[in-house]
Amino acid sequence: MSILNVEHLTHGFGDRAIFNDVSFRLLKGEHIGLIGANGEGKSTFMNIITGKLMPDEGKVEWSKNVRVGYLDQHTALEQGMTIRSVLASAFDFLFEMETQMNEICDKMADATPEELETYMEELGTIQDLLTVHDFYLIDSKVEEVGRALGLADIGLDKDVTDLSGGQRTKVLLGKLLLEKPDILLLDEPTNYLDAEHIEWLKRYLNDYENAFILISHDIPFLNSVINLIYHMDNQELNRYVGDYDKFQEVYAMKKAQLEAAYNKQQKEIADLKDFVARNKARVATRNMAMSRQKKLDKMDMIELAAEKPKPEFNFREARTPGRYLFQTKDLVIGYDEPLSSALNLEIERGEKIAFVGSNGIGKTTLLKSLLGLIPSLEGWVERDQYLHIGYFEQEMPKGIETTCIEEIWNEFPGFSQYEVRSALAKCGLTTKHIESKVKVLSGGEQAKVRLCKLINRETNVLLLDEPTNHLDVDAKDELKRALKAYKGSILMVCHEPDFYEDWATRVIDCTKWTTKIF
C-alpha cells in the first residue's frame, strides 16, 4: 500500500535547479536510505514532502490519516522550553481532543435529546482515542522515554537551550518516539549522538515495523538499518534495492555501461559527420549523405552527467612547536557547575587524539578550555608559546548573513578574488554555492566553508569538534586522508570510530573524568 506519492516534482533556488521532474512512491514498511552529495537537495526534499516548502511544480500526496514524524537537523528549540515540555508536546493532538471533549460536555447541558445522542457518540469516540493513545499515562510515558535516552539524568526540567548538540538530538528523538507516527523522516539523526545511543537507535529502527526515510552519511549505520536506497544526483532520484554497498556496486556498473554506450555513440557520430562532410557535395553520393544527416538529426543523444567537484583538503603547516602543546594542572572545566574532576593532562607534539564519550559530559567544553575561550573553574592550562591553532567548531554562528566569498575574505583579507574562489572550489563548492549566502547552504556545504578557513591557515595543532557531521562520503574520505597526512597534532571530538581508529595515536574516554555520567 502506498503511503506517499510524489509526482513530477521540480524545484530550485534562484537559477540553481535542485530537482527536475522527480517522482517517488513510499510503500508501507519500506526502510529507505536517502543519499547524495552535499547540496543535492536531500533536506529540501524532506521539507517539500512535509509541507514546509512549496515545490515549483509537482504534486505531493499522503494517504489519509497518516501521521508523520520528522527529525529535522535544523529544528530550533526555544528558550524557556524544558525537556519535559518538549517531550509532552508529542501529545498536543491529544490535548486538543481533550479540549474538544470538554466543549462537547458544556454543550450537553442545553442539548435536545437528538443532539444529546450525537454528542454522546462523539464523546465516546474521543474517549476511545484518548485511551488508545495512552492520554492518561502521558507523564509516565515522558518519564520512561526520558530514562531510556539518558535525559532523566540531566533533569527533565532543564531548559533545552542549555543542552549540547547531542542532548538536543535526543530530546527531538524522544518526542518522535512518543508521537508513534506512521512514518519516520530522519535527517542525519546520528549527528552529535554518542556511540551508545547510535547503537540504541540502530536497534530501534531494525525493530520498527512502519516505514521510514533516513538521510545519513554514516555508512555503517545506514547499512545496518535500511533495505532500499534512493540516490539523489544531478536533479534526479533513482531507486536501488539493497543497502549502500549494493547500491555502490550497481551504480558503478550502470555508470560503466553508460560511458561505454556514450563512447560508442560518439564514434558513430564522428563517422556519420565525416561521411556527410566528404559526400554531400558529390551528386552521386548526395542522397546517401542526406540519409546519414537525417540519422544524425534524429539520434537520441546520450549525455554523461558532469563530474561533481571532489574536495581537496591539504592543511598548511606552521613551524614546529615545543614538546608539550598543552599541560593542565588540576583543571576543572564547566560553566555554572563542574563538568570534570581535576584534570592533569599532557598533550605532546605529534599526538593525534580522539576524545570520546557520551553527549553532554564536557568534550566540547574541554576543547574550549584548552583554547582559553572559556575560563576554567579551577586549575590552569599552560600552552606552548609557538602554537598555531586551527579550531573547527560544531556549527556556524546563528543568523549569519555573509556569502561564502565574504566569509573567506573576512578571514583572509589579503586574498585576491581568484584566490578566494579557488580556495572554495578546492573544498568542493561550485560557483553557485560560492556566491550564495552561507545560511542557505546545506549543513555539509557550510562545513566545507569552515574547513576552507582551516586549511588555508598555517597551523601546527588542530582542534576539531565533530568535523564529520553533515559531510558527504567523498568529503569525509578526503578529510580522513588529509588528517592522516597532516604532520601537526590533532585533538578531535568524534563519535565515528570508523573515521579515526586507523590513525589516532590515542583515544581518551572522557567518561573516566566527567562528573556527568549520562
C-alpha positions, 0 to 999 in steps of 0.5 A: 500500500502506498503511503506517499506519492510524489509526482513530477516534482521540480524545484530550485533556488534562484537559477540553481535547479535542485530537482527536475521532474522527480517522482517517488512512491513510499510503500508501507514498511519500506526502510529507505536510505536517502543519499547524495552529495552535499547540496543535492537537495536531500533536506529540501526534499524532506521539507517539500514532502512535509509541507514546509516548502512549496515545490515549483511544480509537482504534486505531493500526496499522503494517504489519509490519516497518516501521521508523520514524524520528522527529525529535522537537523535544523529544528530550533528549540526555544528558550524557556522550553524544558525537556519535559515540555518538549517531550509532552508536546508529542501529545498536543493532538491529544490535548486538543481532543481533550479540549474538544471533549470538554466543549462537547460536555458544556454543550450537553447541558442545553442539548435536545435529546437528538443532539444529546445522542450525537454528542454522546457518540462523539464523546465516546469516540474521543474517549476511545482515542484518548485511551488508545493513545495512552492520554492518561499515562502521558507523564509516565510515558515522558518519564520512561522515554526520558530514562531510556535516552539518558535525559532523566539524568540531566533533569527533565526540567532543564531548559533545552537551550542549555543542552549540547548538540547531542542532548538536543538530538535526543530530546527531538528523538524522544518526542518522535518516539512518543508521537508513534507516527506512521512514518519516520523522516530522519535527517542525519539523526546520528549527528552529535549522538554518542556511540551508545545511543547510535547503537540504541537507535540502530536497534530501534529502527531494525525493530520498527515495523512502519516505514521510514526515510533516513538521510545519513552519511554514516555508512555503517549505520545506514547499512545496518538499518535500511533495505532500499536506497534512493540516490539523489544526483544531478536533479534526479532520484533513482531507486536501488534495492539493497543497502549502500554497498549494493547500491555502490556496486550497481551504480558503478556498473550502470555508470560503466555501461553508460560511458561505454554506450556514450563512447560508442555513440560518439564514434558513430557520430564522428563517422556519420559527420565525416561521411556527410562532410566528404559526400554531400557535395558529390551528386552521386553520393548526395542522397546517401549523405542526406540519409546519414544527416537525417540519422544524425538529426534524429539520434537520441543523444546520450549525455554523461552527467558532469563530474561533481567537484571532489574536495581537496583538503591539504592543511598548511603547516606552521613551524614546529612547536615545543614538546608539550602543546598543552599541560593542565594542572588540576583543571576543572572545566564547566560553566555554572557547575563542574563538568570534570574532576581535576584534570592533569593532562599532557598533550605532546607534539605529534599526538593525534587524539580522539576524545570520546564519550557520551553527549553532554559530559564536557568534550566540547567544553574541554576543547574550549578550555584548552583554547582559553575561550572559556575560563576554567573553574579551577586549575590552569592550562599552560600552552606552548608559546609557538602554537598555531591553532586551527579550531573547527567548531560544531556549527556556524554562528546563528543568523549569519548573513555573509556569502561564502566569498565574504566569509573567506575574505573576512578571514583572509583579507589579503586574498585576491578574488581568484584566490578566494574562489579557488580556495572554495572550489578546492573544498568542493563548492561550485560557483553557485554555492560560492556566491550564495549566502552561507545560511542557505547552504546545506549543513555539509556545504557550510562545513566545507566553508569552515574547513576552507578557513582551516586549511588555508591557515598555517597551523601546527595543532588542530582542534576539531569538534565533530568535523564529520557531521553533515559531510558527504562520503567523498568529503569525509574520505578526503578529510580522513586522508588529509588528517592522516597526512597532516604532520601537526597534532590533532585533538578531535571530538568524534563519535565515528570510530570508523573515521579515526581508529586507523590513525589516532595515536590515542583515544581518551574516554572522557567518561573516566573524568566527567562528573556527568555520567549520562 
